[in-house]
Amino acid sequence: MSFQKILRDQVVQTVDLLEIFLCLMVPVILAKGTIDYLLQGQLFWLSYVILLLKSVGGFVGLFALIDLFEAVRRYRSR
């Protein structure tokens, strides 16, 4: 199996995890918006967008490193 095939398999798994992560982040942001609206009477859209972008960016960055190291480990162990 080539290194590109191994890395592609790892990335496909990460994309599946990202979909699950986004499905879990939507209720968190909605709950945060509801609490902000009830307690402060306004919504902070920029805050919610920054929260989503930072969390998705961190997720993608972390799993990119994990995928790369795992693909190298699998390629060398075969």
Secondary structure, 3 states (H helix, E strand, C coil): CCHHHHHHHHHHHHHHHHHHHHHHHHHHHHHHHHHHHHHHCCCCHHHHHHHHHHHHHHHHHHHHHHHHHHHHHHHHHC
